[in-house]
Amino acid sequence: MYDKIKNSLNDQTPRQEEATYGLLCDSCDMGPCKFNISDRSNSVPCGITPDEMALKNLAEKIIEGLGEYKSSTRHLTTTYSISTLIEKAANIIPPSISYTSKMESLLSKNRETKKVPFGLGGLREDAINVCAIATPQRIYDLVIAAKNSGLCKKALEAGSTGINIVSLGYPGAEVTYQLGVPCIGNYLVLDDALQTGCIDSIFSGGNTTESILAAIKSFEGRKDNIVQLPKETLHKTGMNIESAAINEAYKTGSIQGAVVIFGASSPTCTWDMQSIVDDLTAKDFLVFVTGAHMYKGNKNIVMDSSVLHIGFCEVGKIYNMGLNFKPTILVPGWKNAKILTSSLAMAHENYRVIMGLDIPVTRTIKKELASNGFIVEKDGGMVMRHILNK
Ligand code: SF4
């Protein structure tokens, strides 16, 4: 009775020993990665430890287990159909729309179009820099706390020019859009940011006042001449999306279409993002950018700029833009499961999705994905061709 199983077990011998310890990971586009069994001193790009990787793998199984109570009839892990999985991925859309709207109503009251620094040049040598890695709500609380007159006085007394809150990562990108807070990049830049010697504290959602006081203390102890900051690079953000004007421009042919860059580029993606953006704007496309990285644009007949930063990477952002045509979605990296799931969800909703990195599936499944409008294209030079090939 078990002959087939026994034969298959033989096929699996010797076993991938790393997998039995939870030390294989394909959770993001920088992998797959593994830790050596005997010598665990090797490192992985995201910086997690062997124990953290094993826990991450276990957590994925637990999430899957818990998720079954919300799914309909079949277990997701035994749904051997890519179209069903894409359909399931689309369940991410309603909560994303609702979360996006919630953040919009919480943070948009003071939004205005302004130029803000993107990149490490957003840190200031003469200021007390607090790097916020928290939810948009908590970063908002920190921004308010940094305006407290008592804290501002203490900051000046410490010899600084003031308190500079900078944002990091996906939630930070939303705060940059809504509140004009400088955005230093995604979480992968954190090491580089710390090496500038210019980050005085990291706020991860705890007590806002304590975090600022800790930063003031750190500033007072900063050594001279250790700060090395790149030049400040400013980009416009905070613009309202004039959907009626954009829809009209698309209808009359004044613009060829729109593209949404969904998330920041992965270090393993070889696309030259600025050159893709340049090609798009030269062909009269509007480019909407989500995430913690920004690109140069130029004047556009509909909006002030051909390249518009619109905050964090939530599919709700794309729905809330109010366009009556579907932009193409460019995904230059999926450094977390949410970006990957969101990209599959967009393909389910008939958006064309072009991803710059492989996902761990077989060629057959990749072909099925392509027939659903989800293209993996690692050659950046081909991206424009896919976009124009409507
Ligand atoms: S999360 Fe990504 S970078 Fe980190 S171990 Fe897994 S595959 Fe590698």
Residues whose N, C-alpha, C, O or C-beta is under 5 A from the ligand:
A	BS01	SF4	C25 D26 S27 C28 M30 G31 P32 C33 V44 P45 C46
